[in-house]
Amino acid sequence: VSSGPTTETTGRYTEQTQAVVSGKVTDAAGNPVPHLLVLASAGLCQWEAVASAVTDDTGDYRFEDLEPGNYYLRTCTSCEHKNYVDIWYDQGYGTINCGEAAPVPVEIGTTQENVDFTIVEGPRRTTWQQVTVGDNKLGCGFAVNAGFRESLVSAVLSIPNESRSEYPAYTFDLTGERILWDSECRFLDYWHHIFGPLQPEDYGAYTLTLTFAGGETEVYHMVLEPNPVVGVDPDTITVEVLANGGAWVGWQIPTENDQDYQVRIGTAGETYKELFRSGSMRNANGMELSRNDLRCLEPGQTYLWRVRAFPAGVDTWQATSAVVAPYDPAGPINRIHGFTAQIRNDRLFLEVIPYESVIDRVTGINVNGPGDFNYQMDLETDWYDLSSEARLFLKGWSASLAFPADLYGTYTFEVFFDDGTSQIMEHSLNEPAMLPSSVDFGSLQHYIHPDGAVTFSWENPGLDQRYQVRIRSADGSREHCCSVIMPAHQNSWTVSSSNLRTLIPGDSYAWFLRAYDPSFNAMTQTQSVQFVYDPFGHAGSAGSLIMSIEPEEAVDAGAGWRRAGTEAWLESGYIEVLDPGDYNVEFKPIPGWNTPENQTVTVSSGFKTDVIGVYTAHMLGDVNADDKIDLTDAILALQVISGMSPAGAVHSDADIDGDGRIGLNEAVFALQVIGQIEDGGGSGPLPPPPIPQILQ
């Protein structure tokens, strides 16, 4: 079978119909990368692939039968969770920025060879990095993922312009040039340096080298080429704030050339803080923004409304124009992000999440419900804040209450503000056809892939309910990631490392699974499973210990466990992440129960160690807690009565009459039991005798 081009013969003509693109994928050391997916897209920054190829054992790949046109090629190491940084082909080092990809032209009967990739081992520690020309000034910026941000020790940019004072390389001031925008609507933590007005000698190659604690380095190659952009005339920018709290921002298109436009809104003071950023639109002369888009803007305040222009498909060249305008909606506007009344784990759950711009202006929250139900939220004790830079809005007020007499019906929420106004919302809580069933905790599993992605799985009970995975800090105080609502048949979910970018490698986290009825009137969730997020080997080889306590009655009575030498008692089912080794586990004494003996357990690298601690209930009259009633118990009780020092341990939980003391009643009770045993004549257990009547 020939591997060369195929031909078709039609009459007198022979026409080649096959177009080929081929190349090799190697790592930084020049070694071939086998079994790796290479994707071809039909347009710049189009993520949907029109063709794919897989590298062979020597790292070679080959596309065949491509239609004529330009193709943009990229590696997809994340498709198979390989720990490399994906890049687009750019005729050079490769780029992580799709806008810098170079087209590969394809014509009938041609072969494009040596379309090669060199990929570096992950993880990718940056979110973005760019050399830019903004308003005719040369600059460079970059952002580091939260998991690596605090371990950055240096950032050095080589520059081509010998006439600049920073030549041949500029070292960033990691303290003075760090910029933080932190709001519900816009979080950005990055570094940026402006070199000054653009000079002709600034065109050329730049190399950004980042060094992290531990000696790891990441190197990014960027090329600045002329690509001028025409900015919007600020005199043509108009801002019309709508009565519903939205706005229309319009402008006059400044050129006949294709350009992309973007609206940005921020504070109007000396220090700019961005509160909103739109997507880019090609050749647009305005954008309509919703109230939700502008939820971080406070009515009555003045803001900087900016329109930024880019060359079509290129964001490294920018021209920004701005106007200062008030945000003054004429009508009442929505101030609430969300609210709910729901059954959660057999409790009534109430929640109100205001927009961030009005949180400090809330003076009260009142909830009325079916029948005579009323609850006034305590603005201090009912407040919660689970927000992180990945879940910015997750803060507000909530309450978990016992079921009222009338549970189902309409709940009316009224939120009061410091300007004397209030907002009223209604939520209907309907009786679900079937309450959701919690998934078996023992079936919860997770697998951390080499590229930092994580697959969570569970045993699906086969019920008509919906599922959701949530990932939080080990202590539950911050939420880092949340899945979409998943259908009834689903039993796993894989989340990419980019969506876990706020997790710090080597730290411990917790995840749990929620189940909802189809109408979301009720929810139940599992216990949390702790895990170490360590795809890149930052935490060493940790393991985990899970302690289950039996019976359930002892758990309800307050039974607990801890490692010897630690202070806090832990609940049954709690998973503790530990370094490999032997640990001594002790159990919490609780009234009415015999405490299990200490256990020595071994935690192994990469494994979960399951341990069970069993409490036994105290026997009434068993003064020395040896699980039997005999003459020793009577003697101990009599020694206590006479004031003598007992000849053994005395447990007040053996008290039979509820006075909390060991005395004559317990001595007589023990003698009665002994008498029953001696007179019984049988081998079966006898019921305990009644408490001595003469002593009551």
VOGU-3710 file (C-alpha; in Angstrom, 3 decimals, decimal comma):
1> vssgpttett> 0,000/0,000/0,000  1,502/3,295/-1,075  1,822/6,021/1,524  2,263/8,702/-1,130  -0,380/10,951/-2,693  -3,363/9,216/-4,274  -4,658/10,078/-7,742  -7,961/10,041/-9,546  -8,195/9,516/-13,326  -11,040/11,194/-15,200
11> gryteqtqav> -10,871/10,921/-19,017  -7,574/12,436/-20,168  -6,784/14,161/-16,860  -4,984/12,825/-13,756  -5,549/14,990/-10,658  -3,851/14,722/-7,277  -6,488/15,017/-4,529  -4,417/14,627/-1,390  -2,828/17,451/0,629  -0,449/16,527/3,437
21> vsgkvtdaag> 0,885/18,353/6,494  3,485/16,557/8,618  5,912/17,265/11,423  7,437/16,068/14,678  6,734/16,770/18,344  9,688/16,711/20,744  10,264/17,777/24,323  12,784/20,373/25,504  15,559/17,765/25,516  14,842/16,772/21,918
31> npvphllvla> 13,177/13,478/22,787  10,147/12,457/20,710  6,737/12,702/22,383  4,687/9,689/21,253  0,920/9,186/21,242  0,156/12,907/21,422  -2,825/14,528/19,735  -2,199/17,370/17,253  -5,265/19,385/16,201  -5,926/21,550/13,141
41> saglcqweav> -8,370/24,477/13,193  -9,698/26,404/10,227  -9,336/29,885/11,732  -7,256/31,951/14,128  -8,177/31,219/17,755  -10,847/28,726/16,694  -10,708/25,969/19,298  -12,968/23,592/17,411  -10,757/21,212/15,422  -11,533/20,196/11,848
51> asavtddtgd> -8,869/17,458/11,740  -6,610/15,582/14,123  -3,498/13,414/14,011  -1,594/11,363/16,588  2,178/11,154/16,889  3,779/7,737/16,435  6,546/6,195/18,545  9,100/8,561/16,966  6,989/11,692/17,615  5,989/12,078/13,933
61> yrfedlepgn> 2,452/13,037/12,907  0,759/13,397/9,535  -2,468/15,045/8,313  -3,885/13,726/5,047  -6,828/14,664/2,813  -7,034/18,262/4,057  -9,163/20,673/2,065  -7,360/23,688/0,542  -6,987/26,648/2,890  -5,085/27,928/5,909
71> yylrtctsce> -4,874/25,777/9,044  -3,772/26,609/12,580  -2,125/23,707/14,396  -1,766/23,098/18,119  -0,821/20,301/20,462  -3,422/18,908/22,828  -1,505/17,357/25,690  -4,468/18,140/27,944  -6,668/15,834/25,831  -4,815/12,875/27,332
81> hknyvdiwyd> -3,787/14,661/30,558  -0,086/14,606/29,695  1,992/17,003/31,781  3,176/19,373/29,033  2,299/22,956/28,145  0,178/23,124/24,982  1,302/25,474/22,218  0,196/26,745/18,810  2,486/26,522/15,789  4,004/29,953/15,011
91> qgygtincge> 6,979/29,084/12,757  9,259/29,613/15,750  9,345/28,471/19,371  5,605/27,927/19,517  3,187/30,153/21,425  0,547/29,701/24,098  -1,299/32,739/22,683  -3,649/31,630/19,904  -3,565/35,139/18,413  0,135/34,689/17,625
101> aapvpveigt> -0,321/31,390/15,732  0,964/31,208/12,141  -1,207/29,745/9,367  -0,094/26,612/7,541  -1,230/27,009/3,900  -2,567/23,889/2,194  -3,022/23,411/-1,541  -4,150/20,375/-3,519  -1,296/18,014/-4,239  1,173/19,705/-1,907
111> tqenvdftiv> 3,011/18,479/1,164  3,921/20,801/4,026  6,717/19,178/6,006  8,630/20,097/9,162  5,679/21,705/10,910  7,379/20,858/14,182  6,582/21,488/17,840  8,861/21,599/20,871  6,820/21,345/24,047  8,034/21,814/27,605
121> egprrttwqq> 7,076/19,872/30,687  4,301/21,317/32,829  2,870/22,679/34,900  2,214/26,003/33,232  2,511/28,532/36,017  1,297/31,644/34,195  -2,181/32,681/33,140  -0,928/35,067/30,458  2,125/37,066/29,426  2,387/39,774/26,764
131> vtvgdnklgc> 4,603/42,427/25,279  2,167/45,185/24,346  1,916/48,593/22,765  -0,794/50,502/24,570  -1,513/54,071/23,509  1,864/54,074/21,757  3,755/53,024/24,907  5,792/49,821/25,149  4,933/47,580/28,074  5,111/44,015/29,326
141> gfavnagfre> 2,840/42,201/31,758  2,221/38,715/33,071  0,019/36,923/35,590  0,918/33,837/37,627  -1,610/31,234/38,747  -2,533/31,471/42,416  -0,925/28,135/43,194  2,519/29,478/42,242  2,148/33,227/42,774  3,825/33,507/46,150
151> slvsavlsip> 6,737/31,278/45,096  7,819/33,622/42,272  11,296/34,938/43,116  12,321/36,797/39,941  11,068/37,906/36,523  13,529/39,036/33,845  12,659/40,285/30,343  15,310/40,456/27,619  14,694/43,306/25,163  16,056/43,987/21,648
161> nesrseypay> 16,384/47,792/21,829  19,999/48,648/22,667  19,153/52,327/23,131  16,929/51,684/26,147  18,482/51,978/29,578  17,012/48,580/30,512  18,979/46,814/27,746  19,829/43,932/27,554  17,322/42,811/30,191  14,866/44,320/32,646
171> tfdltgeril> 14,247/42,824/36,095  10,706/43,383/37,400  10,137/44,891/40,817  7,936/42,099/42,186  6,650/44,342/44,971  6,276/47,770/43,393  5,009/46,582/39,987  2,384/44,174/41,260  -1,204/45,243/40,544  -4,260/43,799/42,301
181> wdsecrfldy> -7,888/44,309/41,272  -10,022/42,455/43,792  -13,793/42,678/43,530  -16,726/40,357/42,961  -16,796/41,446/39,327  -13,125/41,541/38,438  -10,161/39,774/40,016  -6,746/40,264/38,495  -3,395/39,926/40,262  -0,528/40,613/37,860
191> whhifgplqp> 2,792/42,376/37,222  3,253/45,149/34,654  6,039/47,491/33,530  5,844/50,396/31,074  9,105/51,203/29,288  7,911/54,470/27,731  6,975/55,716/24,246  7,424/53,175/21,466  10,684/53,392/19,509  11,426/51,800/16,091
201> edygaytltl> 14,147/49,685/17,671  11,597/48,051/19,997  10,422/45,644/17,307  11,877/42,181/17,614  12,208/39,228/19,989  11,600/39,305/23,756  12,210/36,533/26,268  10,528/36,467/29,678  12,196/34,211/32,260  10,376/33,495/35,502
211> tfaggetevy> 12,177/31,801/38,383  10,355/30,164/41,263  11,346/28,977/44,715  13,037/25,628/44,322  14,843/26,750/41,181  12,106/26,024/38,617  12,109/28,353/35,620  9,637/29,109/32,858  10,736/30,811/29,653  8,367/32,556/27,221
221> hmvlepnpvv> 9,382/33,883/23,813  7,422/36,783/22,307  7,844/38,815/19,119  6,661/42,396/18,686  5,797/43,374/15,105  4,209/46,561/13,709  0,427/46,352/13,837  -0,993/49,843/14,296  -4,447/50,493/15,666  -6,728/53,548/15,460
231> gvdpdtitve> -8,320/54,616/18,740  -11,867/55,872/19,201  -12,345/59,636/19,423  -13,362/60,180/23,089  -15,720/62,966/22,022  -17,851/60,336/20,247  -18,243/58,099/23,318  -21,715/58,217/24,881  -22,932/56,546/28,076  -26,677/56,080/28,551
241> vlanggawvg> -27,602/54,510/31,895  -30,908/52,644/31,597  -33,696/52,704/34,166  -33,210/48,991/34,941  -29,568/49,520/35,880  -28,062/48,468/32,575  -26,308/50,861/30,193  -25,627/51,521/26,517  -22,082/52,577/25,660  -21,706/53,863/22,110
251> wqiptendqd> -18,945/55,363/19,948  -18,100/56,249/16,388  -15,965/53,699/14,504  -12,687/55,509/13,722  -11,475/53,561/10,679  -12,609/51,439/7,761  -10,104/48,745/8,737  -11,350/45,744/10,713  -10,836/46,294/14,439  -12,075/44,726/17,664
261> yqvrigtage> -13,610/46,855/20,417  -14,009/46,286/24,145  -15,657/48,225/27,001  -13,904/48,517/30,358  -15,272/50,317/33,433  -13,364/51,239/36,557  -12,928/53,709/39,359  -12,413/57,340/38,415  -9,941/58,220/41,168  -6,169/58,447/41,070
271> tykelfrsgs> -5,774/54,671/41,360  -7,666/52,815/38,670  -9,427/49,605/39,709  -11,296/47,721/37,017  -14,857/46,653/37,844  -16,069/45,372/34,466  -14,576/44,136/31,196  -16,626/43,052/28,198  -15,706/40,606/25,490  -14,381/41,913/22,167
281> mrnangmels> -16,672/42,654/19,231  -15,555/43,088/15,612  -16,374/46,491/14,039  -18,939/47,336/16,731  -20,124/50,881/17,404  -21,562/50,171/20,842  -22,487/47,601/23,471  -25,507/47,123/25,726  -24,555/46,123/29,270  -26,928/44,444/31,726
291> rndlrclepg> -27,531/45,280/35,368  -25,670/42,095/36,248  -22,680/43,304/34,198  -22,690/46,498/36,254  -23,460/44,912/39,626  -20,280/46,316/41,210  -21,213/49,893/40,276  -22,929/51,865/43,003  -25,746/54,218/41,963  -24,843/57,872/42,337
301> qtylwrvraf> -21,104/57,321/41,876  -18,941/58,441/38,952  -16,827/55,976/36,948  -14,313/55,863/34,115  -15,931/54,340/30,997  -13,232/53,174/28,596  -13,394/51,897/25,018  -10,341/49,935/23,893  -9,579/49,202/20,231  -7,392/46,351/18,903
311> pagvdtwqat> -6,318/45,256/15,435  -8,648/42,428/14,359  -7,639/39,248/16,198  -4,586/40,825/17,864  -4,624/42,066/21,457  -0,968/43,109/21,813  -1,661/46,512/20,208  -4,174/48,698/22,019  -5,618/52,196/21,883  -7,819/53,284/24,772
321> savvapydpa> -10,213/56,242/24,960  -12,276/57,167/27,995  -14,941/59,426/29,429  -15,988/60,073/33,021  -19,728/59,597/33,570  -22,055/58,943/36,519  -23,916/55,710/37,084  -27,378/57,036/37,870  -30,229/54,666/36,930  -33,592/56,418/37,156
331> gpinrihgft> -35,699/53,515/38,382  -35,421/50,919/41,158  -32,731/48,393/40,315  -31,988/44,850/41,368  -29,434/44,654/44,180  -29,595/40,924/44,891  -27,419/38,307/43,194  -29,483/35,351/44,421  -31,847/34,049/47,116  -33,446/30,710/47,939
341> aqirndrlfl> -35,595/28,670/50,295  -34,674/24,993/50,055  -34,621/21,733/51,980  -30,991/20,897/52,744  -30,037/17,807/54,712  -33,466/17,676/56,407  -33,394/21,351/57,403  -34,970/24,508/55,974  -32,200/26,513/54,318  -32,608/30,243/53,641
351> evipyesvid> -30,044/32,311/51,743  -29,608/35,848/50,398  -26,594/36,928/48,303  -26,502/40,689/47,577  -24,362/42,346/44,938  -20,994/43,324/46,362  -21,618/47,039/45,846  -24,479/47,006/48,407  -23,295/44,458/51,002  -22,223/47,198/53,422
361> rvtginvngp> -25,553/48,978/52,952  -27,793/46,086/54,088  -29,450/46,897/57,426  -31,826/43,959/57,775  -33,265/40,837/56,142  -36,750/39,542/56,962  -38,238/36,283/55,669  -41,947/35,433/55,860  -43,231/32,020/54,835  -46,230/29,692/54,864
371> gdfnyqmdle> -48,530/29,908/57,866  -47,081/32,245/60,476  -43,422/31,545/59,618  -41,084/34,483/60,160  -37,321/34,680/60,454  -35,154/37,759/60,836  -31,570/37,104/59,829  -28,832/38,083/62,237  -26,441/40,153/60,119  -23,498/38,999/62,233
381> tdwydlssea> -24,066/35,327/63,034  -25,808/34,453/59,732  -23,088/36,044/57,584  -20,805/33,755/55,578  -17,944/34,322/53,141  -16,718/31,374/51,071  -15,369/33,555/48,267  -12,068/32,984/46,499  -10,648/34,539/43,346  -12,328/31,717/41,417
391> rlflkgwsas> -15,692/32,090/43,235  -15,830/35,835/43,848  -19,544/36,283/44,610  -19,933/33,520/47,203  -20,752/35,594/50,288  -23,972/36,661/51,922  -26,372/35,554/54,651  -27,843/32,092/55,261  -29,652/30,171/57,988  -30,329/26,459/58,548
401> lafpadlygt> -33,518/25,985/60,568  -35,694/23,171/61,885  -38,720/22,498/59,695  -41,599/24,867/60,485  -45,146/23,538/60,910  -45,991/24,669/57,373  -42,950/23,983/55,192  -44,151/24,225/51,607  -45,381/27,407/49,977  -44,182/30,927/49,179
411> ytfevffddg> -41,313/32,559/51,070  -41,036/36,341/50,864  -37,614/37,890/51,364  -37,333/41,617/52,154  -33,850/43,164/52,256  -33,541/46,606/53,858  -30,873/49,182/52,935  -29,405/52,194/54,688  -31,128/54,654/52,324  -34,535/53,624/53,672
421> tsqimehsln> -35,448/51,459/50,677  -35,975/47,717/50,508  -36,176/45,004/47,878  -38,796/42,254/48,022  -38,372/38,845/46,351  -40,504/35,699/46,431  -39,470/32,064/46,195  -41,819/29,063/46,041  -40,740/25,929/47,874  -42,717/22,998/46,529
431> epamlpssvd> -42,895/19,498/47,948  -40,605/17,295/45,838  -41,979/14,042/44,446  -39,031/12,333/46,132  -36,366/13,707/48,438  -32,861/13,294/46,996  -30,778/10,464/48,399  -27,187/11,071/49,450  -24,599/9,097/47,514  -22,739/6,400/49,463
441> fgslqhyihp> -19,785/8,176/51,044  -17,617/5,099/50,692  -17,991/5,206/46,899  -16,458/8,668/46,526  -13,157/8,482/44,660  -10,804/10,970/43,030  -7,842/10,659/40,703  -5,292/13,426/40,106  -3,933/13,332/36,544  -0,294/14,156/35,703
451> dgavtfswen> -1,315/17,507/34,168  -3,164/18,627/37,302  -6,676/17,761/36,141  -8,784/15,786/38,638  -11,487/13,188/38,014  -14,102/12,795/40,757  -16,325/9,714/40,701  -19,083/8,093/42,740  -21,460/5,160/42,678  -24,649/6,361/41,035
461> pgldqryqvr> -27,724/5,115/42,978  -29,841/5,171/39,797  -32,357/7,736/41,070  -33,903/10,700/39,280  -31,738/13,382/40,855  -29,050/15,844/39,808  -25,440/16,059/41,006  -22,850/18,722/41,694  -19,228/18,545/42,911  -17,790/21,328/45,054
471> irsadgsreh> -14,141/21,786/46,065  -13,215/23,807/49,144  -10,273/24,455/51,404  -9,546/21,736/53,955  -11,269/23,726/56,708  -14,254/24,545/54,467  -13,718/28,313/54,678  -13,138/28,948/50,932  -14,699/27,471/47,802  -12,336/27,029/44,859
481> ccsvimpahq> -14,356/25,234/42,211  -17,868/24,054/41,466  -19,151/21,794/38,709  -22,196/22,438/36,584  -25,368/20,615/37,557  -24,986/17,094/36,177  -27,768/14,785/34,935  -29,115/11,737/36,754  -27,035/9,168/34,867  -23,649/10,814/35,494
491> nswtvsssnl> -21,179/9,222/37,912  -17,977/11,210/37,333  -16,656/14,670/36,526  -13,220/15,762/35,317  -12,037/19,319/35,924  -9,026/20,806/34,150  -5,994/22,213/35,924  -6,832/25,689/34,605  -10,122/25,575/36,499  -8,164/24,490/39,596
501> rtlipgdsya> -5,647/27,318/39,242  -6,367/28,656/42,747  -5,310/25,365/44,355  -1,789/25,474/45,758  0,150/22,305/44,896  1,043/20,409/48,041  -1,852/21,796/50,114  -4,879/19,874/51,397  -8,413/20,417/50,108  -11,847/18,871/50,544
511> wflraydpsf> -14,557/17,911/48,079  -18,114/16,735/48,462  -21,045/15,737/46,264  -24,490/17,286/46,320  -27,687/15,621/45,096  -30,787/17,631/44,120  -34,307/16,666/43,209  -35,167/17,580/39,568  -36,943/20,797/40,633  -34,177/21,851/43,063
521> namtqtqsvq> -36,543/22,092/46,008  -34,337/19,820/48,102  -30,650/18,989/48,394  -28,490/16,605/50,356  -24,728/16,346/50,398  -22,081/13,857/51,449  -19,384/14,350/54,018  -16,218/15,988/52,747  -13,323/13,926/51,415  -9,935/15,475/52,088
531> fvydpfghag> -7,141/15,136/49,550  -3,718/16,566/48,831  -3,595/18,377/45,497  -0,116/17,381/44,449  0,095/16,499/40,737  3,613/17,924/40,470  5,230/16,370/43,551  5,277/19,395/45,861  4,008/17,624/48,971  6,096/14,493/48,933
541> sagslimsie> 4,277/11,175/49,228  1,407/11,842/51,613  -1,301/9,402/52,644  -4,529/9,785/54,595  -6,268/8,350/57,638  -10,035/7,967/58,002  -11,519/6,942/61,336  -15,034/5,501/61,546  -16,605/5,297/65,006  -19,277/2,752/65,996
551> peeavdagag> -22,028/2,459/67,075  -24,044/5,414/65,810  -25,411/6,033/69,308  -21,884/6,710/70,545  -21,312/9,138/67,683  -24,535/10,956/68,620  -23,315/11,092/72,224  -20,186/12,983/71,151  -17,592/10,278/70,485  -14,431/11,478/68,751
561> wrragteawl> -10,793/10,704/67,997  -7,452/12,388/67,540  -3,802/11,627/67,031  -1,919/11,542/70,317  -0,255/14,884/70,876  -2,883/16,921/69,031  -5,599/18,979/70,706  -8,751/18,956/68,590  -11,135/15,975/68,736  -12,248/14,886/65,259
571> esgyievldp> -15,615/13,449/64,230  -16,271/10,015/62,828  -15,590/9,920/59,087  -13,112/12,797/59,120  -10,171/12,218/56,756  -6,794/13,545/57,880  -3,974/13,901/55,333  -0,665/12,796/56,871  2,899/11,992/55,955  3,654/8,259/55,818
581> gdynvefkpi> 4,412/6,720/59,205  2,955/5,196/62,372  0,492/7,192/64,476  -1,080/6,588/67,885  -4,819/7,253/67,851  -6,762/7,931/71,052  -10,500/8,218/71,633  -12,602/10,782/73,465  -14,166/9,650/76,768  -17,932/10,226/76,827
591> pgwntpenqt> -20,450/9,579/79,625  -22,176/6,211/79,501  -19,668/4,537/77,176  -16,477/2,548/77,507  -13,645/4,268/75,644  -11,845/2,136/73,022  -8,203/1,413/73,668  -5,613/3,483/71,820  -4,641/2,147/68,398  -1,378/2,345/66,473
601> vtvssgfktd> -2,108/2,822/62,756  0,213/2,936/59,749  -0,284/5,541/57,005  1,265/4,604/53,661  2,261/6,824/50,757  -0,596/7,463/48,358  -3,099/5,298/50,244  -6,102/5,891/52,492  -5,950/3,962/55,780  -9,395/2,999/57,135
611> vigvytahml> -9,663/2,423/60,901  -12,676/1,610/63,096  -13,070/2,542/66,750  -15,830/0,752/68,668  -17,388/2,158/71,850  -19,391/-0,097/74,175  -22,146/1,124/76,459  -21,524/1,063/80,213  -23,491/-1,553/82,204  -25,546/-0,174/85,105
621> gdvnaddkid> -23,825/-1,290/88,286  -20,523/-2,184/86,550  -18,511/0,015/88,874  -15,074/-0,921/87,497  -16,224/-0,983/83,824  -14,978/-4,494/83,069  -18,202/-5,414/81,218  -19,535/-7,629/84,029  -21,191/-7,201/87,408  -19,654/-9,226/90,228
631> ltdailalqv> -18,521/-9,061/93,857  -15,718/-6,648/92,959  -18,310/-4,004/92,000  -20,122/-4,430/95,325  -16,862/-4,151/97,291  -15,792/-1,006/95,384  -19,176/0,611/96,060  -18,947/-0,225/99,780  -15,401/1,166/99,931  -16,677/4,433/98,443
641> isgmspagav> -19,503/4,586/101,023  -17,147/3,976/103,950  -14,694/6,612/102,793  -11,953/4,088/102,106  -9,658/4,398/99,116  -11,170/2,135/96,385  -9,058/-0,865/95,416  -9,592/-0,114/91,730  -10,975/2,366/89,252  -14,497/3,616/89,989
651> hsdadidgdg> -16,687/4,799/87,084  -19,552/7,075/88,027  -21,324/6,110/84,779  -22,260/2,837/86,549  -24,694/4,908/88,660  -28,076/3,111/88,604  -30,390/5,701/90,173  -29,387/8,859/88,326  -27,796/10,715/91,226  -24,379/10,752/89,553
661> riglneavfa> -22,700/8,942/92,472  -21,547/5,446/93,413  -22,980/4,405/96,758  -25,178/1,963/98,687  -27,719/1,501/95,867  -24,945/0,317/93,533  -23,561/-2,084/96,184  -26,993/-3,676/96,825  -27,684/-3,770/93,063  -24,460/-5,698/92,433
671> lqvigqiedg> -25,310/-8,206/95,215  -28,780/-8,737/93,741  -27,267/-9,426/90,308  -24,824/-11,905/91,854  -27,724/-13,605/93,623  -29,701/-13,908/90,374  -26,734/-15,418/88,563  -26,136/-17,986/91,340  -29,824/-18,981/91,531  -30,538/-18,936/87,814
681> ggsgplpppp> -29,315/-22,411/87,037  -29,069/-21,595/83,341  -26,381/-20,406/80,987  -28,303/-17,587/79,299  -28,089/-13,913/80,332  -30,467/-12,708/83,011  -32,242/-9,338/83,011  -30,891/-6,931/85,610  -32,859/-6,842/88,852  -34,884/-3,772/89,752
691> ipqilq> -33,249/-0,916/91,611  -33,486/-1,703/95,336  -36,841/-0,330/96,522  -35,816/0,001/100,162  -33,131/2,498/99,222  -35,118/4,709/96,817
//
